Amino acid sequence: MRLSGPEALSIASKLFTEKLADHRVVHGHIIDPNTKEIVDEVLTCYMAAPHTYTAEDVVEINCHGGPIPLQAILELLLKHGARLANPGEFTLRAFLNGRIDLAQAESVLDIIRAKTAASLRVAMQGLKGNLSSSIKSIRTDLMNALAYLTARIDFPEDEIDEQNIIPILKEAHDKLQKIADSADQGIIYRQGIKTAIVGRRNVGKSSLLNRLLKQNRAIVSPVPGTTRDTLEEIVNIQGVPFVLVDTAGLAAHHGLVESLGAERSREAIIKADFVLLVIDSSVPLRSTDKDIINMLSEKSVLVAANKSDLKRKAKLNDIPFEIVYVSALTGEGIDQLENRMATSVLGGKVLSSDLLLVSNPRHKACLEQAIKHLDQALASIDSQIPDDFVTIDLTSALNALGEITGETVNDELLEIIFSNFCIGK
């Protein structure tokens, strides 16, 4: 149990039998002040502001964890002046009290939701403030340029030393563009790649899913049409979280259940970021295979030519996608398939320890807005448009960057961001 706020110590002291000292773990008991009945044996730690997560007084109570003592202690805390936290309120308080900025606060949620070790590394970069420090440095340069233009506008009669702000704006533009260019890779690590495993019936889609997951998650049967609905699982492939969606085989269906399964397969293809097309390489291509290939013309596709342990009979030379021969039965070619999957979605880029990645779509949108306004400011200067118009775009660029770190954020946006957190974070 965690309490945060100016009354944290006084509320906890009403229930805890021992005297609490700053940043010390104390053994004792939680009692009901009215009945003097012992509720649980606990370890309690008091941490005085500002040296806490929220920069407020914090008390943490470590009890035995069963639902009954937990509920009893919670009820006592609420009865003596505490209230339940809102989603993300502890991190929100850390932000509002200046302990972390907004980008770091959002990284806390990314750490909680990290799907792979690489995802965690990207999130930790954000929590350490790598993105924030870069944005703040660029923002300082732009604010200096804006201050110069504002002085020229407000005090035209004074002699103000001439300053060429074009190199400042161009350098800021280039730095922001470099950061923004990392967003696609960063978002992949954060959100994962929605990957539809598609193909006609009985080509081994579910067997391939099981092989990639390294466990028997999907039912496999020699009877065609075993998979009637989509099945979704996450697999870590070279640090990239692939959200694998096993789909029902596509064919001419007659049964209602099979028709619904095929329709959901088509929906999965539409929603997918990446498609793994499974083809049975041990038999000639069928019309259904060709229909599916045509259906995928607008998607990013990798072909898994399955059943490579058998004699190859499928002619795949005319398929417009990269092909990897695999055997879901024996595991042959699976390593190569995983390598090509990771390379396909990352474009050959590797996550290095010093690489600054933008992993939040909101941050990407803010960066793109700032870059657009800098483009417009530079165009205005080049066209010798009055300084007033340049300051408008510079201010807009600064506001966009401020939305990343929290300097220009509004209450509505804060509510949206922190509503995604769970209680207690």
GIMOPE-V599198 format. One record per residue. N is the residue number from 1. PSI is psi in degrees with one decimal (NA if undefined). OMEGA is omega as a letter, one per 40 degrees, with the letter a starting at -180 (999 if undefined). D_FIRST is the distance of its C-alpha to the first C-alpha in whole Angstrom. Layout:
# GIMOPE-V599198
N:PSI:OMEGA:D_FIRST, N:PSI:OMEGA:D_FIRST
This chain:
# GIMOPE-V599198
1:137.9:a:0, 2:130.1:i:4, 3:138.9:i:7, 4:135.5:i:10, 5:171.0:a:14, 6:-20.5:a:16, 7:6.8:a:15, 8:-47.3:a:11, 9:-44.0:a:13, 10:-37.7:i:15, 11:-46.9:a:13, 12:-35.8:a:11, 13:-24.0:i:14, 14:-23.7:a:15, 15:-24.9:a:13, 16:137.1:a:13, 17:-20.8:a:16, 18:164.1:i:17, 19:133.8:a:18, 20:139.2:i:16, 21:150.9:a:18, 22:126.7:i:17, 23:42.2:i:16, 24:137.6:i:16, 25:124.5:a:14, 26:133.5:i:15, 27:137.3:i:15, 28:-155.5:a:15, 29:148.2:i:14, 30:127.6:i:12, 31:156.7:i:15, 32:114.0:a:16, 33:-27.6:a:18, 34:-44.1:a:21, 35:-11.8:a:22, 36:14.1:i:20, 37:135.8:i:19, 38:126.8:a:17, 39:-42.0:a:14, 40:157.8:i:13, 41:127.9:a:13, 42:166.9:i:11, 43:128.6:a:11, 44:136.5:i:9, 45:125.5:i:11, 46:132.3:i:12, 47:120.1:a:14, 48:146.3:i:16, 49:149.9:e:18, 50:11.6:a:19, 51:56.8:i:18, 52:174.0:a:15, 53:-41.3:a:14, 54:-4.4:a:15, 55:16.9:i:17, 56:170.7:i:16, 57:133.7:a:14, 58:138.0:i:10, 59:128.2:i:8, 60:129.7:a:6, 61:118.1:i:5, 62:106.5:a:7, 63:-170.5:a:8, 64:-16.9:i:11, 65:-5.7:i:10, 66:154.9:a:12, 67:-32.9:a:12, 68:-53.2:i:14, 69:-35.2:i:11, 70:-48.4:a:8, 71:-40.2:a:10, 72:-44.4:i:12, 73:-41.4:i:9, 74:-45.8:a:8, 75:-37.7:i:12, 76:-42.1:i:12, 77:-44.4:i:10, 78:-38.4:a:12, 79:-29.2:a:15, 80:22.5:i:15, 81:-10.3:i:15, 82:167.4:i:11, 83:161.9:i:12, 84:141.9:i:11, 85:148.8:i:11, 86:163.2:i:14, 87:126.1:i:15, 88:12.3:a:15, 89:-32.7:i:14, 90:-43.1:i:12, 91:-35.8:i:16, 92:-43.4:i:18, 93:-37.5:i:17, 94:-39.5:i:18, 95:-48.7:a:21, 96:-29.7:i:22, 97:5.1:i:21, 98:10.7:i:24, 99:-37.5:i:21, 100:160.2:i:22, 101:-178.9:a:25, 102:-39.2:i:25, 103:-39.8:i:26, 104:-38.9:i:24, 105:-43.3:i:21, 106:-28.7:i:23, 107:-27.3:i:23, 108:-44.8:i:19, 109:-38.0:i:19, 110:-37.2:i:22, 111:-44.0:i:21, 112:-39.0:a:18, 113:2.8:a:21, 114:131.6:a:24, 115:-20.1:i:26, 116:169.6:i:28, 117:-36.1:i:28, 118:-39.9:i:30, 119:-40.5:i:28, 120:-40.7:i:25, 121:-42.1:i:28, 122:-43.7:i:29, 123:-38.6:i:25, 124:-33.3:i:25, 125:-41.9:i:28, 126:-41.7:a:27, 127:-34.3:i:24, 128:-12.2:i:26, 129:16.9:a:28, 130:-47.3:i:31, 131:-44.1:a:32, 132:-44.2:a:31, 133:-37.8:i:33, 134:-44.6:a:36, 135:-42.7:a:36, 136:-37.2:i:35, 137:-45.5:i:39, 138:-40.0:a:41, 139:-36.9:i:39, 140:-43.7:i:41, 141:-41.8:a:44, 142:-34.6:i:44, 143:-36.8:i:43, 144:-40.8:i:46, 145:-40.2:i:49, 146:-39.5:i:48, 147:-39.4:i:48, 148:-46.9:a:52, 149:-40.2:i:53, 150:-39.8:i:51, 151:-39.9:i:53, 152:-36.2:a:57, 153:-44.5:a:56, 154:-27.8:a:55, 155:64.5:a:58, 156:-24.6:a:61, 157:-16.7:i:63, 158:154.4:i:62, 159:107.4:i:62, 160:126.9:a:59, 161:132.3:i:59, 162:136.3:a:60, 163:132.7:i:57, 164:105.6:a:57, 165:-4.6:a:53, 166:-47.3:i:54, 167:-33.9:i:53, 168:-45.8:a:50, 169:-39.5:a:49, 170:-41.7:i:50, 171:-42.5:i:48, 172:-40.9:i:45, 173:-46.9:a:46, 174:-40.1:i:47, 175:-42.7:i:43, 176:-38.1:i:42, 177:-39.9:i:44, 178:-41.0:i:43, 179:-43.9:a:39, 180:-33.4:a:40, 181:-19.8:a:42, 182:-7.6:a:39, 183:-42.3:a:37, 184:-42.6:i:38, 185:-43.3:a:37, 186:-41.4:a:34, 187:-32.5:i:33, 188:-46.4:i:34, 189:-33.2:a:32, 190:-48.1:a:29, 191:-19.7:a:30, 192:170.9:a:32, 193:117.4:i:36, 194:112.2:a:37, 195:116.0:i:39, 196:124.9:i:41, 197:109.8:a:43, 198:165.2:i:47, 199:172.7:i:50, 200:177.1:a:52, 201:142.2:i:52, 202:31.4:i:52, 203:-6.4:i:52, 204:27.4:a:49, 205:-47.4:a:46, 206:-35.6:i:43, 207:-38.9:i:45, 208:-40.1:i:44, 209:-47.7:i:41, 210:-38.9:a:40, 211:-42.8:i:42, 212:-36.3:i:40, 213:-16.9:a:36, 214:32.3:i:38, 215:159.3:i:37, 216:86.6:a:39, 217:-37.5:a:37, 218:147.6:i:39, 219:128.6:a:42, 220:132.8:a:45, 221:146.3:i:49, 222:-12.1:i:52, 223:124.0:a:53, 224:145.1:i:53, 225:22.4:a:50, 226:-43.0:i:47, 227:118.0:a:45, 228:-12.0:a:45, 229:171.1:i:42, 230:146.2:i:39, 231:128.5:a:37, 232:131.2:i:34, 233:154.3:i:33, 234:133.7:i:31, 235:141.4:i:33, 236:112.2:i:33, 237:105.2:a:37, 238:41.1:i:37, 239:-12.7:a:34, 240:125.3:i:34, 241:109.7:i:32, 242:121.4:i:35, 243:94.9:a:34, 244:128.8:i:37, 245:105.6:i:38, 246:126.2:a:41, 247:160.8:i:43, 248:147.5:a:46, 249:143.2:i:49, 250:128.4:i:51, 251:-175.3:i:55, 252:107.7:a:57, 253:154.1:i:55, 254:-36.8:a:56, 255:149.1:a:54, 256:-45.3:a:51, 257:-43.7:i:48, 258:-39.0:i:49, 259:-41.9:i:50, 260:-38.9:i:47, 261:-42.4:i:46, 262:-38.4:i:48, 263:-40.5:i:47, 264:-31.1:i:43, 265:-42.7:i:45, 266:-38.0:i:46, 267:-39.5:i:43, 268:-37.6:i:41, 269:-43.9:a:44, 270:-40.8:a:44, 271:-13.9:a:40, 272:144.3:i:41, 273:-25.3:a:41, 274:144.7:a:42, 275:130.5:i:45, 276:104.8:a:45, 277:120.6:a:49, 278:127.3:i:50, 279:140.4:i:53, 280:107.0:a:55, 281:-6.0:a:58, 282:-2.8:i:60, 283:156.0:i:61, 284:152.3:i:63, 285:140.6:i:61, 286:167.4:a:61, 287:-33.5:i:61, 288:-39.8:i:58, 289:-45.6:a:57, 290:-37.0:i:59, 291:-41.1:i:57, 292:-41.5:i:54, 293:-44.5:i:55, 294:-33.8:a:56, 295:-25.5:a:53, 296:14.3:a:51, 297:-26.4:a:54, 298:4.7:a:51, 299:162.4:i:48, 300:117.0:a:47, 301:140.1:i:48, 302:132.0:a:48, 303:126.4:i:51, 304:102.7:i:50, 305:97.3:a:53, 306:167.5:i:52, 307:40.4:i:54, 308:-10.5:i:56, 309:-11.4:i:56, 310:170.3:i:59, 311:132.9:a:62, 312:126.6:i:62, 313:-14.9:a:64, 314:130.9:i:62, 315:110.3:a:63, 316:12.2:a:60, 317:-31.4:a:62, 318:0.3:i:62, 319:128.9:a:59, 320:19.6:a:57, 321:159.9:i:54, 322:142.6:a:53, 323:134.9:i:53, 324:125.8:i:52, 325:128.4:a:53, 326:164.4:i:51, 327:108.7:i:51, 328:-23.2:a:48, 329:-47.4:a:49, 330:-17.9:a:50, 331:-2.3:i:47, 332:131.3:i:50, 333:-1.5:a:50, 334:-40.7:i:46, 335:-43.5:i:45, 336:-39.7:i:48, 337:-44.7:i:46, 338:-40.5:i:43, 339:-44.1:a:44, 340:-33.7:i:46, 341:-49.0:a:43, 342:-43.1:a:41, 343:-37.6:a:44, 344:-42.3:a:45, 345:-23.5:a:42, 346:-5.0:i:41, 347:28.4:i:45, 348:-2.1:a:45, 349:144.5:a:43, 350:141.1:i:40, 351:112.8:i:37, 352:158.7:a:37, 353:-26.0:a:35, 354:8.3:a:36, 355:124.9:i:37, 356:116.9:a:35, 357:134.1:i:34, 358:119.3:a:33, 359:0.2:a:31, 360:121.8:i:30, 361:-31.7:i:33, 362:-42.2:i:32, 363:-40.6:i:33, 364:-44.8:a:36, 365:-39.9:i:37, 366:-42.2:i:37, 367:-43.9:a:38, 368:-37.0:i:41, 369:-43.9:i:42, 370:-43.0:i:42, 371:-42.1:i:44, 372:-43.5:a:46, 373:-33.5:i:47, 374:-39.0:i:48, 375:-44.6:a:50, 376:-36.7:i:52, 377:-43.8:i:52, 378:-39.1:i:54, 379:-37.7:i:56, 380:-42.7:i:56, 381:-43.0:a:57, 382:-32.8:a:60, 383:4.4:i:61, 384:37.0:i:62, 385:144.3:a:60, 386:152.5:a:59, 387:-29.8:a:56, 388:-41.0:a:54, 389:-34.1:i:54, 390:-40.2:a:52, 391:-31.0:i:50, 392:-46.9:a:49, 393:-37.3:i:48, 394:-41.7:i:46, 395:-41.7:i:44, 396:-39.3:i:43, 397:-42.2:i:42, 398:-40.7:i:40, 399:-39.8:i:38, 400:-42.6:i:38, 401:-34.8:i:36, 402:-25.5:i:34, 403:-22.9:i:32, 404:-48.3:a:31, 405:-15.5:i:30, 406:-2.4:a:29, 407:-31.6:a:32, 408:23.9:a:33, 409:150.1:i:30, 410:167.2:a:30, 411:-35.6:a:28, 412:-42.7:i:29, 413:-40.8:i:28, 414:-42.0:a:25, 415:-40.4:i:24, 416:-44.8:a:25, 417:-49.5:a:24, 418:-13.2:i:20, 419:-16.4:i:20, 420:-13.7:i:21, 421:160.7:i:17, 422:167.8:i:15, 423:136.7:i:12, 424:2.8:i:9, 425:NA:999:12
